[in-house]
């Protein structure tokens, strides 16, 4: 298996909107979903459809993976990149990328996005978080009051 | 309450009908909540019915008893109990199969056994990192603590000296532990009162071992088997604690740090063939040991540091300074690699001896002893003055005659010196500091290439 895998030169990823990305195998190393595809096939070129990830998002994820897979980049340069990467994103971009990370089964990228989202709701009120995630409460006011009383300290 | 229909925060939905967050699997939301304090994570339970139990999937827990908007002074007891109930309840409801981190900071606690109970729960959940800070003493039952195969990092900081107690079995093995930092803890052996135990701690992956004011009671000796150990730090002195002998079975120690009294000289037993690159020693002499004994102790630590690149040595004793004694020079080995030397308070003679033993020294930080009984005439110029010494910093400079003499010796003989700085002693009045600066400027007239800095004090 190991010999077959290393013989693969290029991996083609096809996003939900049909856009095509050709990447080197080391870029997709972290994408466990993609890896399991590769492991099942023994061709030199692999083409993998990713129906749950949009092209724009995939492009960003690949950009992130390229930066982090690079051995030439210093740790500081990678941190700087991470900072800018998050800074240019809107809230819904972050949620979509988190979803993509979950689908692609990318452990460290998932943690990275989860942390970025957490930073936006940190120390914010319940009302803010509801707005942020677009959640409509289906609790009656009595139910909510009861729940708040159960975990009194959490709402102090 | 209707909400979520307004504002610039509104995420655009690329899929009609579903909002982004409801598409996410619950464990993934659990990841987001893991980056929040557990208090806030639990507050998300009221967002909607779906969210009621999502927080139970968090993999990191952090509890902080002052993370609360009402002032604890108002009703301190109620506050403390509320917090304890909150932590206990959170741990009971937790659903994640593994806990990455457990962080706890407490200033008040109503029952010293609480922490033990909480630790017990997280240890059952295969916790990887534990970090507990407590301002109040607590009692920890050790058996789950010393049996957890997943534990990688254990940091217990108890600020009341040695009031916190952990009972230790005679053989301890933590196969995943890499970092152990303990402060203010008394370890008690399970042994019966009249028979002292020999303890063996087996930590095959441990890299960092730091203890601060920890004592062992009912123990004859402790053997620490840690073949990968790199950093050893044992500090005593914040309170009256009796150190025990710890024998380290490790041969790759690179960083050694010791702070304590000469009386605790036998506390660290190391094999000679270490790879120490950095040594830091802060030695007290509260029991009036003779200077000969002090040097014998230092000799042991210094001879382990012959390959060190960094050495910091501070000696603090009432009415005694680190001066030469007969045959003491045998105690200072040659430091072939030494690049950074930090000494204080020492006599000029001892200072010169260290310089003569450090041929490739680049940076010297020094504090001279109050009075220099054995004034050296600085007849020999050390090798490092000719080729490597670039930075000299005088700490707590008092403008005494012998200090000025050493400064002059450095400035006249250090050929590649780039920078010299004087940090004045805080007991020095400003008017006198100006006078001292003038004196130093006079001797520096000939050294135009050297940058000089003065600062108030350090």
Interface residues (C-beta under 8 A of the other chain):
Chain A: X54 X90 X91 X92 X95 X96 X98 X99 X102 X110 X111 X114 X115 X117 X118 X119 X121 X122 X123 X126 X127 X129 X130 X131 X132 X133 X134 X135 X136 X137 X138 X139 X141 X144 X147 X148 X151 X152 X153 X154 X155 X156
Chain B: X1 X2 X3 X4 X6 X7 X9 X10 X11 X12 X13 X14 X19 X20 X21 X23 X24 X25 X28 X31 X32 X33 X34 X35 X36 X39 X40 X42 X43 X44 X45 X46 X47 X48 X49 X51 X52 X68 X69 X70 X82 X83 X85 X86 X89
